[in-house]
Every structure is written in structure tokens, then in C-alpha cells.
Amino acid sequence: MALTTSSQRISLVTGGTQGIGRAVAIELAKRGHRILFSGRDPELARRVLGELRSVGPGQDHQFIRADLSLLAEAARVAREVEQYTSRLDALVLCAGILSTIPEWTEEQLERSLVVNYLSRYLVVRRLLPHLTASPSGRVVLVSNAGRYKDTLDFDDLQYRRGKPGLQVAGRTQFANDLFAVELAERTRNSKLEVSCVYPGVTKTAVFDNARGLSPLVRCLARVALWFAHSAEKAAVTPVYLAHDDSPENRSGCFFGPARKQIPVPERARRADRRSQLWSMSEDLTTPHMSHAVR
């Protein structure tokens, strides 16, 4: 296992075996980053490792196999990163799912909430010491920044009483909005920069892997993807935010495609909603938070 040098940039990309995550990992490797990336499919990971070693040779890129629908697995990702490096320059969170039906894992948590938000919260909290050890630490949440209403029900965060529909996914996307703003506020006196990104409609396997979509909706989605842009184009903004070390303070900002900054909606700025989500997330992840900074 190679040690990270003082001049080497090292990044963790979740969901790095395909789609936007894969494109982000490869582009950062081209820019000299050592890449740690997570995913579930070792065969896809083998191919990505080959690409990373081709475009970024000599950097000791590493794959971390994990199912991020489980908090125990998310905590293990953080532990493995801690073994690989004492500093993390960028954390790009791309892993996510689209589902219109609620499902519950063996940890008794709603799957969409864990994959799209709660595992992100846990990994970020566990790795904050590594991110703040960097002279220009970056957290990039690849989500649907600013595009969903606040449908979070704190009395039913695990959606036991909720109905199937887009809200199953939508509430988890909005949780990222609240998290980005709250994390930026809590780390405002550090060098850490937090951003939330809407990458645009992208040609990925998201609809093929989606849960609960009707055959008609799947068909319409495939037609819409004819007009979508590539994962490489979608990766432009998160790569820029993960790699750029300009002194401009963009923490807490939202971005869309082509590096365009977009407004942060007022609903994501509400201190009461941000604080309540943070507190509930902390309670849910406490068993896995032994090394987290509070």
C-alpha cells in the first residue's frame, strides 16, 4: 500500500464503477489524483481500475467494495479510507438510486434514504478529520440540487406510513440540500468547501436500475435519455469543484451543468429543518460514528 505524499491529491468517489461516478474518477485521475472508489460490482471495478491506471499511472488507485444501502458498509468504507491515507482532498458522493417504492433494509432503515443521503452523512462525518487535514478539502454532493420540494416528514423519516411515488426519492434528494447548507455552516471556519450539484439529465443506467417504475414510465425515460448528455459531460461540474483550489469561497453553493452556479432555495436555508435533520441523522448513525468529529 503506497503512502500519500504531501503533493499528491487523493479523492474518494462513491458510486465510482459506472455512470457519473466512473466519469468523475477517471477525470480526476487524469488530473493527477490518487483515486479511491466504492461500488458493488467487482467486475465493473476491475475495468475502472484498468482505466484509472492507464490515465493516472503510478497512483495506487484502490477499489472499496460496499453496499451503501447499509450503514455498516458505509462505515467500513470510511475505515478503509483511514487505512489508505491520513488526508483526503476530495470526497465526491455519486452513489444513489431512483425508487418510487419504499423498502427497508436489514438495519430497518428505508433503502432510498440510506443510499441517497444517510450513508453520505456518515461517510462525511467519519472522514471530516481527513478532509480538514487537506489545505483545500472538498465535499461534492452529486444529487438534484435545489430541484425538489421539502417533503421530509421527521415524524416518519423511514417512510413507514408513506405512499409509493416520486416522493420516496424526492425527499432523499432534498435531504442533500439541507445537508450541504448545514455542513457548510458548521465548517465555515475551516478550509473545507462543500457544494451540491445537479448534473442534469444524463445517459446512465439510473432508469434501468430504478425500482418501482411502471413499464410505460421506463419506456418514456428511455426516450428522454436520447436527448440527455453523457456521463462525461455531467462529470464536468463535480470534477471542477473537487479539483479546483482557488481561494474563492463557494462553500454552501449549489451548481448545475457546465459549472453554472444556481440559487440555493430558501427551503434549504431553513435553520430549523437543517438542524433537525442533522440531529436525527446523528442519532441514526451513532453506532457507526466512533471516530467522527462532532
N, C-alpha and C positions, 0 to 999 in steps of 0.2 A: 504494500500500500504506500503510494507516494505521499509525501507531506506537501502541504500547500506552501508555496514561497510567498514572501511579502509582496511581490509584484504581480503574482498570479491572481486573476479574478476567478472566483468559484461560485457557481449558481446551482440551485436546486429547482428542477422543473417537475411539477406533478402532472400526471397525465401525459407523460413525455413519449409514449410509444406510438402515438398516432395523432392525426389532426393538427390542431393549432399547437399543442404541447410539443409534438415532434418538430414542427417547423421552428418553434422558438428555440428549442435545444440546439438544433443544427446551426441556426443563425448565430446564436451566442458562441458556439464552438468556433465558428469561422472568425469571430472577433477575439479569440484567444482565451475564452472562458473554459475552465475545467467544469464539466457537466456531471452532476448527479441527477438522475431522473427516476421517477417512480412509474409503475404501471402494473397491470395484472398478467399480461401475456408475455412469457419469456421468449417465445419465438419472435414476436414483434420487437422485443427489446434487443434481441441478438442482431437484428437487421439495423436498428437505430444505432447500436454501439459501433457497428461497422461503418456507418455513415459518419458518426462523430469522430472516429479515429482517422477517417480519411480527410475530413475537412479541418480537424483540430488535432493533429498527431502529437503524441508525447504528453498528453494532459491527464492520463489516468482517469478517464471518464468511467462512471460506475452506474449500474442499474440496481435499483432497490425494488424488489417485487413486493407489492402490497395491494390489498383490497381496502380502499379508503371509505367503504361503507361501514367499516368497523373502527371505532376509536382506538382500540388496542393496536390495530395495524398502523394507524396514523402516528401513534406514539412510538411504535417501533421504527418508522421512517425517521423520526427525529433522533432516536437513539443511534441509528446507523450513521446519520449525518454527523453526529457528535464524534463518532469514531473516525470518520474520514477527515475531518477538518475542525480547527478551532475558530475559524472565521467563515462567514458566509456573506458574499457581496450582493447576491440577489436571490430572492425566493419568488418564483413565478408560478402561481397556482392556477393550473389549467384543468385539472381533473373535474369532471362534472357529468351529470346525467340529466336527461329530459324524461319526466314521468308525469302522467296525469292521474295516476292511481297511487294512493298511499300504501306503503309496505313497511314492515317492521323487522329489524334485524334481530339476531340472537342476543344483542345487547338491549333489546326492547326500545330502540330509537328508530324514528322514521327515516328510511333509507335516503330519500332525496335531501332531507335536511342535513344528514351527516356527510354525504358525498359533496354536496354543493356548498356547504357552509361550515358545519361544526368541526369536520376534520381539518379544515383550513385554519379555523380559530386555534385548534390545538397545536398544529404544527408551527404556526407563527409564534404562539406563546412559548412553546418549548425552545424555539430557536432564536428568540429575541437576543439572548446574550451573544450569539454568534453574529447576528445581523448588526448589532450595535458595536461589535468589535471591528467592523469594517469602517474605513474612512468615508464610505458612501453607500451604506446599506440600502437595499431597495426591496420593497414588498409590492408585488403587482398581482392584483386580483383580476383574473380574466373571467368576466361574468357578463351581466347585461346591465351595465352601469346606468342607473337613472331611468330605466325603461319600465319598471314595474311599480305598481301602487303598493302601499303599506297594507298587506293583508295578513300580517303576523298576528296570531292570537296567542298571547302569552299565557292564557288560561288553558290552552290546548296546543302547546308547541309541537307535540308529537303527532298532532292531527288525528287523534283517535275519534273525534266527532266530526271531522271534516268530510266534505263530499268530494268525489273524484272531479277532476277538471284541471285547467291550466294553473289554478291557484296552488296546486300541490308543488309545482316547480316555481311558480312566481314568487311565493313567499320566501323561498330559499335564496332567490336572486336578490330580493330586496334586503335580506339579511346581510349580504355582502356590502350593500350600500351603507348600511348603518355601521358595519364593522370597519370599513375603510375610513369613514369620518371619525369614528371613535378612536381607532388605533392611532390615527394621525394626531388627534388631540392629546392622547396620553403620552405620545413620544415626541411632542413638539420641541422639547429642549434637547433632543438628540440629533444626530446626523441622519437618522433613518428617514427615508421618503416612502410614503405609502400612496398608491394610486389604484383606481378601479377602472377597468377597461370594458367597453362594449366593442367587440371586434367586428361587428357587422355579420350579415348572413353569409355563412361560409360553407364551402363544399367539404363536409366531413361526414363521418358515419353517425352523427348525432341522431338523425331520424331513424336510421336502420337499427340503432341500439335502443331507441326510445321505448318506454313501457306505457301501455295503455292507449296508444293511438289507434283509431279505427282505420280499416283499410283505405277508406276514402281520404282521410287526413294524410296518411302516409303517401298516397298517390299524389295529392296536391303538393305535399312537401317536396317530393322528388322533382316535380315540375318547377317549383320555386328555386330549387338548387341549380337548375340550368342557368339562372341569372345571378347566382351567388359568386363571390370571389374565392380565390384559392386560399388554402391554409397558410401558404407563404405570404400572401398579401395581408391576411388577418394578423399574422405574427409581427408585422412591421411596428405597430404601436407598442405592444408589450416588450419587444426586443429593445426598442428605443428607450423605454422607461427603465428597463433592467440594466442597460449598458451605459447610458449617458450619466456622466458625473459632473455636470455643470452645477454651479453654485445656486442656480435659480431654485427657489423653494416651491415645489409642486406638491408637497405632502397634503393629502386630503382631496386632491383634484381628481376629476373624472375625465376620461378620454374616450373618443370614438375612433373609427378607422382613420388611417392616414395621419396619425399623430395629432388629430384635432382635439383640442380641449373642449369639453362640453359642460354645461351648467350642472352643478350639484343641486338636485331638487330640495326644496325646503323640508319635505317629509324625511329626507335622510339626515337633515341637520338637527332634528329634534333631540335635545339632550336627554329627555326622559326616556324616549324609545331606545336610544343608543345605550344608555346606562342600564336599562332593564335587560336588554338582550345580552350585554356583556356579563351582567351578574348571573343570569340563568345559564349562559354558556360556561362560565367559570364553575358553577355548581355541577353541571353535567360532565365536565372534563376533569374535575379534581382528582379522581383516582388515577389519572394518566399524567398528572402535571407535576411530578416530583421535582423537576429541575426548572420549572418555569419561573420567569421573573414576574412579579406582581406589580 
